[in-house]
Each structure stands twice: as structure tokens, then as C-alpha cells.
Amino acid sequence: MVLQRQLTAIAQIYLQDSPIFGTVLLLCLYLTQPVLALGCLVGACVASATAWALAFPDEDRRQGLYSFNAALSGVGLCAGYQFSSALLAWIAIIAVLTALFSRVAQRAGVPVLTSLFVAAMWLTDACAPLLGLRSMAQVTDTACSLAPSSFLFCALGQVSFVGPAALGMLVWVALARRRWQLAMWMLYGAVLAWCVASSAEWMLNWTIVSSQATGMGINSALTALALATFERSRSQRLLGPALTILLCVALGAAGLSYFTAPFVLATWLLLPACGRWRWKVSGE
């Protein structure tokens, strides 16, 4: 039961409530870099323990709603910083904070999405020297090639820092086997980003756009997935990823490491402005 909840939390990175999907994702993280799987598990377990200790609602804990931001933060921090005991301790602190703020957001009726992951990455970037963390940004290249055969699944995998396109394809296949409609909407988001980035690169020579290709693919795919999961209208599902791409270009031009912030902002704008949100898991 405990392991099942952690795997479900990992699956919620892609808005799934399936421990099987979480197992596939964790395996892909391990095959990318074993330390990524470790960071993911540490984040998920500490956040889950925090939610249990504070007696957060059991059903939401079962679905991993208090833990998935911590799981993704653990992966992102292990991908961006050299592994050390200080990094593990910081992941644990972030996990406690994300669990607490997830509950606050839930009570306020705000869909947290991956906003806490973004906040964790920004906070770490600002505090890394004080924490004794050493960045790996100069030696790690996570950009996806614009070759259509690899870009689409590379971007889908990079949502969770899964590296090779082949592993991204495995994640997508696991999603498609569970809910093929959601998988196709997510693929649409990646295709739209590729069309924009490749046109900017090959036809218009707009490097300011093409340089954001991977970020656009990640955020556009997530937006399409989220809007389909929240059962928004077809027009919103079609246009939401386009709005996300515009936000990626704007934030990238400003020199900001935005992670999944464009996805969060676009989805917040397109969800109802009032009333309590409901996290409709894909299994319903």
C-alpha cells in the first residue's frame, strides 16, 4: 500500500493516478540516470510522510496529490545539481514544503499543477551557493533535436527529465495504453511546438524562437494534457498550447529559466476564474 501510493504520486507528474504508469516512469528515470530515480523517490516519500503525519485527507494522499511536486522537484534537482548529502537534505526540505503548500492551495481552491516544482527550482537557483550545491548546467545538455523523429518523444520525456527519445516514447505508450485520448492530446501539444520551432529555425531564421524548442515542447504538451484531463472545451485544448508557446518565447527572451511555468500560467488562465477546482484524475 505504501509503495503503491508513492508510485501513484510519481504518475501524477503526468496527471495519472496509476501505480503501473508510475512504475514505468520511475524505470525510465532510472535508465536515464539512476540518481534521478533516487531523487524522485526521496521527494515522493518525504512529502507523503508529511501528509500522513499531518493527517491530510486520505483519498488525496492515496492519489499522490500532495507528493507529485516533491517527486518532480527531486528529479529536477538531481538533474541540475551534483549529487551530495546536502542535495538529499534539500530535497527532503523541499518535499515537506511542497506538501504543506499543496494542502494550502487545495483548501483555497487553486489547482497547484507543477507550480511548486517551479518555485522549488527557482528557490534552489537563488540559494544554491548558501546551500553548498554545485550546478551541473554547464555539462548537461537536455535540449531536444528538431528532427521530427526524435523531438516529439524527447519533449514528452523531458517533462519529467527522462532523457532519450526512446524512453520518452515508452512513457507515451504507457500513457496511451491507459488513456489514448489524453496521449493524443499530449502528442498534439508537442507537434504544435515542433511546427513553430522548426518553422522559426528553417524558414524564418528566428533563433530566439527555435532556441526555446524543448521548453515549448514540454510546456505545450503539458497544457494539452491538463486541459484534456480537466475536460475543457475542444477550442481551449487546441488554443491553450499556442498560448503556452507564446509564454515560453516571452519568458525565454527575458532570460528566465521558466521550467514548466508557461504551462502553469496558461492552464490557470484557461480554467474557470471562480469556483473550486476539481482534480479529475484520468482514471475516472
Helices and strands as residue ranges (DSSP letters): H 2-11, G 12-14, H 19-32, H 34-53, H 58-62, H 68-80, H 85-108, H 115-131, H 148-158, H 165-178, H 180-202, H 207-210, H 213-229, H 234-253, H 261-270
